[in-house]
Amino acid sequence: MPDVENKVIVVTGASSGLGRALALEAGKGGARVALIARRKNILERVRKQIIDSGGEALVLPLDITNPTAVALAMAEIESRWNNIAILFNVAGVVEPIKRLVNIDNDEMMQSLMVNVYGVYIATREAVKMMQRQRSGGTIINISSGAAVRPYIGWTMYGSQKAAVDHFTWTVAEEVRKTAVRIAALSPGPFESPMQEMVRNTDKSEFPLKDKFVDLHRNKQLPTAEKIAAMVLDMALNKWPEQSGRFTIIRDPELRSNFNGYSVKL
């Protein structure tokens, strides 16, 4: 792992899955980790693990779709640690896993708010802060292969990830002449609470269900910890040519030289 000691790393969705794994991975290297999610009690447990491993952590329980709460959290991070080296926008939901005609208004709005609006808000506040820093910073938006492939039942999830990818591309153009970098990374399927939810979906709503069941049954899903190590490694390396790109991080070539499959949107 490249040197992460004392770097300030902000993770949304830090209470479970990839977000939690990223926070713990950064903490092991001695990073200062700001933990953002709604469930304070779970964040406190993650914080304890980080401290026990030699890192430092700040618990910031909030709703990522609340712009005032996000701005106040970023201000608290700046007051305590002066900067942000990396923001990982991980918070997201895969539900509703349904055909469009079966999705109600509340389900549609909830997924849109978390998967899109929350990313927009956190990115905006981080960019403001990073532009005040001479050293800039890196923003990583967690995307999905579903952003570029239509899957029945992922009408909301896939289209929202596509929105985040385009947003990433556009923000990269806006900050091109600064030291701020932003990229979208697709980790591919890995073992997580989201995967369990996918496996429990009604097949009539999500015809590809059996594919994900088989991946789990055949032990072909990497752990969140393995994916987190790869994502953190990429974020810490200098790859300005990747800013504004959507990258599938599990491409075999990419694992060795960071020049694998990527798309300039």
ABEGO torsion letter per residue (X at the ends): XBBABGBBBBBBGAABEAAAAAAAAAAAAGBBBBBBBABAAAAAAAAAAAAAAGBBBBBBBBBAABAAAAAAAAAAAAAAAGBBABBBBABBBAOBBBBAAABBAAAAAAAAAAAAAAAAAAAAAAAAAAAABAAEEBBBBBBBAAAABBBBGAAAAAAAAAAAAAAAAAAAAAAAABABBBBBBBAEBBBBAAAAAAAABBAAABAAAAAAAAAAAAGABBBAAAAAAAAAAAAABBBAAABGBBBBAABAAAAAAGABBBBBX
